[in-house]
Amino acid sequence: MKKILTFLLLASLVFVLSCTKKEKSAENLSVLVFITGVIAGSPTYELMSQGALEFAEANQNVTIKIYEAGINQSQWEQQLAEMVSSGDYDIVLGSNPSLPEICANVAKMFPNQKFVITDAYYEGHPQIRTYFYNQYEQSLFLGYLAGLITTSKMPFANAQKKVGFIAAQEYPLLTGHMVPGFIEGAKMIDPEIELDFRVIGSWADANKAADLALAMINSGTDVFTSIAGGAAQGIIKTITEKNAYALWYNINAYNLAPGNIIGCGIMEQKKLVLNILEDLKNNRIEYGISAVLGVKNGYLGFIDDDSGYYNFVPEDIRKTFKQFINELYN
């Protein structure tokens, strides 16, 4: 009953807002950055927020509102509807594979609201534009490096051919692209390499993540990757205490555990956000379509110029890995 009343109240606001909303200058741009979760501990949201605030600082007619919706996914749709019901925002900017469906539902109540979403693929809706990172590519090269490490004679590598992937939760992009890409990359080095995949069940439970990592190390895993948000702090704690390696998605994390985190992919979320906002400001966004972004067009890559990489990974491994990365670029 509460949801029905909320829906009716929001729907009734559409007519009122259409009559009372002031006309905005074509030069002005008001953006709601809708964070489906929390910023702390999430590279995707940290980079999105940084890019949006940086753009607003450089463009005086652009205003940014950053809203953290929290980790309870069941509340995201209602929160988004309540935020856009004010009519204050030209654009909702978000980043989450599940966000397009939520925006499509909210769009039914607010037919003039536009949504731009990164890290998602969704086509055919006239109010929604998406940008999809080809995370299979990043997973493939991180898995390839994991294969090189687990079969090496590096100090923390053991005789078993086992790599680990710890996820906060399962979702289609993770299970359909990232996990398969990671193990396929590792098996390019040795088909006998096994994957130990485990799920925390929370984006914030660092203790559970630490326990899972410890169990995996005890069963022979010597190199990890993860998509775990704030819970990844537990993985870092375990690999530093028990001497194991980790490879990181999306950001430079070498300084979080020097000598343990020895490989970092990069997702150019900040660059993408800056480009999106520039296009929005100049009215160059086309809705209803999705762009696919990857290694070739410069939105995914690997950070190989950091001492956390070249001081801890042997030269022969770096050379072999560089050759593989170059093949992907080409």
C-alpha positions as CSV (number, residue, x, y, z in Angstrom):
1,M,0.0,0.0,0.0
2,K,2.9,2.4,0.8
3,K,4.5,1.8,-2.6
4,I,1.1,2.4,-4.3
5,L,0.6,5.7,-2.5
6,T,4.2,6.8,-3.2
7,F,3.7,6.0,-6.9
8,L,0.4,7.9,-7.1
9,L,1.9,10.9,-5.3
10,L,4.9,11.1,-7.6
11,A,2.8,10.6,-10.7
12,S,0.6,13.5,-9.6
13,L,3.6,15.7,-9.4
14,V,4.3,15.3,-13.1
15,F,1.4,17.6,-14.1
16,V,2.1,20.1,-11.4
17,L,5.8,20.3,-12.3
18,S,5.1,20.7,-16.0
19,C,3.0,23.8,-15.1
20,T,5.3,25.4,-12.5
21,K,8.9,24.5,-13.5
22,K,10.9,27.6,-14.6
23,E,12.5,27.6,-18.0
24,K,16.2,27.0,-17.7
25,S,18.8,28.8,-19.8
26,A,20.1,26.7,-22.6
27,E,23.6,27.4,-21.3
28,N,22.9,25.9,-17.9
29,L,23.2,22.2,-17.0
30,S,22.0,20.6,-13.8
31,V,23.1,17.1,-13.1
32,L,22.1,14.6,-10.5
33,V,24.9,12.0,-10.0
34,F,22.9,9.1,-8.6
35,I,25.2,6.7,-6.8
36,T,23.7,3.2,-6.5
37,G,25.6,2.4,-3.3
38,V,28.2,4.5,-1.5
39,I,31.2,6.3,-2.9
40,A,33.8,5.1,-0.3
41,G,35.6,2.0,-1.5
42,S,34.1,2.0,-5.0
43,P,36.5,3.0,-7.8
44,T,33.7,3.4,-10.2
45,Y,31.8,5.9,-8.0
46,E,34.9,7.7,-6.8
47,L,36.0,8.4,-10.4
48,M,32.5,9.4,-11.5
49,S,32.1,11.8,-8.6
50,Q,35.6,13.3,-9.2
51,G,34.9,13.8,-12.9
52,A,31.5,15.5,-12.3
53,L,32.8,17.8,-9.6
54,E,35.9,18.7,-11.7
55,F,33.7,19.5,-14.7
56,A,31.4,21.7,-12.6
57,E,34.4,23.6,-11.2
58,A,35.6,24.3,-14.7
59,N,32.2,25.3,-16.0
60,Q,30.3,27.9,-14.0
61,N,26.9,27.2,-15.5
62,V,27.0,23.5,-14.5
63,T,25.7,22.4,-11.2
64,I,26.2,18.9,-9.7
65,K,24.3,17.1,-7.0
66,I,25.8,13.9,-5.8
67,Y,23.4,11.5,-4.0
68,E,24.4,8.2,-2.4
69,A,21.4,5.8,-2.5
70,G,23.0,3.2,-0.2
71,I,23.5,-0.5,-0.5
72,N,19.8,-1.5,-0.3
73,Q,19.0,-2.1,-3.9
74,S,15.2,-2.4,-3.2
75,Q,15.1,1.3,-2.3
76,W,16.9,2.7,-5.3
77,E,13.9,3.1,-7.6
78,Q,11.9,5.0,-5.0
79,Q,14.8,7.2,-4.1
80,L,15.5,8.1,-7.7
81,A,11.8,8.9,-8.3
82,E,11.8,11.2,-5.3
83,M,14.9,13.0,-6.4
84,V,13.8,13.7,-10.0
85,S,10.3,14.6,-8.9
86,S,11.6,18.1,-7.9
87,G,12.2,18.8,-11.6
88,D,15.6,20.3,-10.7
89,Y,17.8,18.1,-12.9
90,D,18.3,18.1,-16.6
91,I,20.2,14.8,-16.5
92,V,20.5,11.9,-14.1
93,L,24.1,10.4,-14.4
94,G,24.7,7.0,-12.9
95,S,26.9,3.9,-13.3
96,N,25.5,0.4,-12.6
97,P,24.4,-2.5,-14.9
98,S,21.0,-2.7,-13.2
99,L,20.3,1.1,-13.3
100,P,18.8,1.3,-16.8
101,E,15.7,-0.8,-15.8
102,I,15.2,1.3,-12.8
103,C,15.5,4.5,-14.9
104,A,13.0,3.0,-17.4
105,N,10.5,2.6,-14.6
106,V,11.0,6.1,-13.3
107,A,10.8,7.5,-16.8
108,K,7.2,6.3,-17.0
109,M,6.3,9.0,-14.4
110,F,8.7,11.6,-15.7
111,P,8.6,11.5,-19.6
112,N,10.9,14.6,-19.9
113,Q,13.7,13.3,-17.6
114,K,16.9,12.1,-19.4
115,F,19.2,9.5,-18.0
116,V,22.9,8.8,-18.9
117,I,24.4,5.6,-17.5
118,T,27.9,4.2,-17.7
119,D,29.0,0.6,-17.1
120,A,25.7,-0.6,-18.6
121,Y,24.2,-1.7,-21.9
122,Y,20.6,-0.7,-22.7
123,E,19.1,0.3,-26.1
124,G,15.8,1.4,-27.5
125,H,14.5,3.9,-24.8
126,P,14.3,7.5,-25.9
127,Q,15.2,8.9,-22.5
128,I,18.2,6.7,-21.7
129,R,21.8,6.6,-23.1
130,T,24.3,4.0,-21.9
131,Y,28.0,3.4,-22.2
132,F,29.2,-0.2,-21.8
133,Y,32.7,-1.1,-20.7
134,N,33.9,-4.3,-22.3
135,Q,35.0,-5.8,-19.0
136,Y,35.7,-9.1,-20.7
137,E,38.8,-7.5,-22.1
138,Q,40.1,-6.2,-18.8
139,S,39.3,-9.6,-17.2
140,L,41.1,-11.4,-19.9
141,F,44.4,-9.5,-19.5
142,L,44.2,-9.6,-15.7
143,G,43.6,-13.3,-15.9
144,Y,46.5,-13.7,-18.3
145,L,48.8,-11.9,-15.8
146,A,47.4,-14.1,-12.9
147,G,48.3,-17.2,-15.0
148,L,51.9,-15.9,-15.4
149,I,52.2,-15.3,-11.7
150,T,50.7,-18.5,-10.4
151,T,53.0,-20.6,-12.7
152,S,56.1,-18.5,-11.8
153,K,58.8,-18.8,-9.2
154,M,57.9,-15.5,-7.6
155,P,58.3,-15.4,-3.7
156,F,54.6,-15.9,-2.9
157,A,53.7,-18.2,-5.7
158,N,53.2,-21.9,-4.8
159,A,53.3,-25.1,-6.7
160,Q,49.5,-25.3,-7.2
161,K,48.0,-23.7,-10.3
162,K,45.1,-21.9,-8.7
163,V,43.8,-18.4,-9.0
164,G,41.0,-16.7,-7.0
165,F,38.1,-14.4,-7.7
166,I,36.1,-12.9,-4.8
167,A,32.9,-11.0,-5.6
168,A,30.6,-9.0,-3.3
169,Q,27.5,-10.3,-5.2
170,E,26.7,-12.1,-8.4
171,Y,25.2,-10.1,-11.3
172,P,25.1,-10.7,-15.1
173,L,28.1,-8.6,-16.1
174,L,30.2,-10.3,-13.4
175,T,29.2,-13.9,-14.2
176,G,28.8,-13.5,-17.9
177,H,31.9,-11.4,-18.8
178,M,34.3,-10.8,-15.9
179,V,34.7,-14.2,-14.3
180,P,34.8,-16.1,-17.6
181,G,37.3,-13.6,-19.0
182,F,39.6,-13.9,-16.0
183,I,39.8,-17.7,-16.0
184,E,40.1,-17.9,-19.8
185,G,43.0,-15.4,-19.6
186,A,44.7,-17.6,-17.0
187,K,44.2,-20.8,-19.0
188,M,45.9,-19.2,-22.0
189,I,49.1,-19.6,-19.9
190,D,48.3,-23.1,-18.7
191,P,45.0,-25.0,-19.3
192,E,45.4,-26.8,-15.9
193,I,45.0,-23.6,-14.0
194,E,41.9,-23.7,-11.7
195,L,39.6,-20.9,-10.5
196,D,38.4,-20.6,-6.9
197,F,35.4,-18.3,-7.1
198,R,33.6,-17.2,-4.0
199,V,30.8,-14.7,-3.1
200,I,30.8,-12.5,0.0
201,G,27.1,-11.6,-0.1
202,S,27.8,-8.0,0.8
203,W,29.7,-5.0,-0.5
204,A,30.7,-3.9,3.0
205,D,31.6,-7.1,5.0
206,A,35.4,-6.9,5.1
207,N,35.5,-9.6,7.8
208,K,33.8,-12.1,5.6
209,A,36.0,-11.2,2.7
210,A,39.1,-11.7,4.8
211,D,37.8,-15.2,6.0
212,L,37.2,-16.2,2.4
213,A,40.6,-15.1,1.2
214,L,42.2,-17.0,4.1
215,A,40.4,-20.2,3.2
216,M,41.3,-19.8,-0.4
217,I,45.0,-19.3,0.5
218,N,44.9,-22.4,2.7
219,S,43.5,-24.4,-0.3
220,G,46.3,-23.3,-2.6
221,T,45.3,-19.9,-4.2
222,D,48.3,-17.6,-4.5
223,V,46.9,-14.8,-6.7
224,F,43.5,-13.0,-6.3
225,T,41.3,-10.6,-8.0
226,S,38.1,-9.1,-6.7
227,I,35.0,-7.0,-7.3
228,A,34.0,-6.3,-3.7
229,G,33.7,-2.6,-3.0
230,G,34.6,-1.7,0.6
231,A,34.7,-5.4,1.5
232,A,38.0,-5.6,-0.4
233,Q,39.8,-4.2,2.6
234,G,39.5,-7.6,4.1
235,I,41.1,-9.2,1.1
236,I,44.0,-6.7,1.4
237,K,44.4,-7.5,5.1
238,T,44.7,-11.3,4.4
239,I,47.0,-11.2,1.4
240,T,49.5,-8.9,3.3
241,E,49.4,-11.1,6.4
242,K,49.6,-14.4,4.6
243,N,51.8,-13.5,1.7
244,A,49.7,-13.7,-1.5
245,Y,49.3,-11.6,-4.6
246,A,46.3,-9.6,-5.9
247,L,45.4,-7.9,-9.2
248,W,43.0,-5.0,-9.2
249,Y,40.3,-3.8,-11.5
250,N,39.7,-0.2,-12.6
251,I,42.1,1.9,-10.6
252,N,45.7,2.3,-9.4
253,A,45.7,0.4,-6.1
254,Y,49.4,-0.5,-5.9
255,N,50.0,1.8,-2.9
256,L,47.2,-0.1,-0.9
257,A,49.5,-3.1,-0.5
258,P,52.9,-2.7,-2.1
259,G,54.4,-6.0,-3.1
260,N,51.1,-7.8,-2.7
261,I,48.9,-5.8,-5.2
262,I,51.2,-6.2,-8.2
263,G,48.9,-5.5,-11.2
264,C,46.2,-2.9,-11.8
265,G,43.8,-2.5,-14.7
266,I,42.4,1.0,-15.3
267,M,38.9,1.9,-16.4
268,E,38.8,5.5,-17.6
269,Q,35.6,6.4,-15.8
270,K,36.6,9.9,-15.0
271,K,37.6,10.6,-18.6
272,L,34.3,9.2,-19.8
273,V,32.3,11.3,-17.4
274,L,34.2,14.5,-18.5
275,N,33.5,13.6,-22.1
276,I,29.8,12.9,-21.4
277,L,29.3,16.2,-19.6
278,E,31.0,18.1,-22.3
279,D,28.7,16.4,-24.9
280,L,25.7,17.1,-22.6
281,K,26.6,20.8,-22.3
282,N,26.8,21.1,-26.1
283,N,23.7,19.1,-26.7
284,R,25.5,16.2,-28.5
285,I,24.1,13.2,-26.7
286,E,21.9,10.8,-28.7
287,Y,19.5,8.8,-26.6
288,G,18.2,5.3,-27.2
289,I,21.6,3.8,-28.0
290,S,24.6,2.3,-26.3
291,A,28.4,2.7,-26.9
292,V,30.8,-0.2,-26.3
293,L,34.1,1.0,-24.9
294,G,37.3,-1.1,-24.4
295,V,41.0,-1.3,-24.9
296,K,41.0,-0.2,-28.5
297,N,39.4,3.2,-27.9
298,G,41.4,3.9,-24.8
299,Y,38.8,3.4,-22.0
300,L,40.3,0.2,-20.6
301,G,44.0,-0.4,-20.0
302,F,46.8,-1.6,-17.6
303,I,49.0,0.5,-15.4
304,D,52.5,-0.6,-16.1
305,D,54.5,2.5,-15.2
306,D,54.1,2.3,-11.4
307,S,56.9,1.0,-9.1
308,G,54.3,-1.2,-7.5
309,Y,54.4,-3.2,-10.7
310,Y,57.9,-3.0,-12.2
311,N,59.7,-3.3,-8.8
312,F,57.9,-6.6,-7.9
313,V,57.1,-8.4,-11.1
314,P,60.1,-10.0,-12.8
315,E,61.2,-8.6,-16.2
316,D,60.5,-11.8,-18.1
317,I,56.9,-11.8,-16.9
318,R,56.5,-8.1,-17.7
319,K,57.8,-8.6,-21.3
320,T,55.5,-11.5,-22.0
321,F,52.5,-9.6,-20.5
322,K,53.4,-6.4,-22.5
323,Q,53.4,-8.4,-25.7
324,F,49.9,-9.8,-24.9
325,I,48.6,-6.3,-24.1
326,N,50.0,-4.9,-27.4
327,E,48.1,-7.7,-29.2
328,L,44.9,-6.6,-27.6
329,Y,45.5,-3.0,-28.4
330,N,46.1,-3.9,-32.0
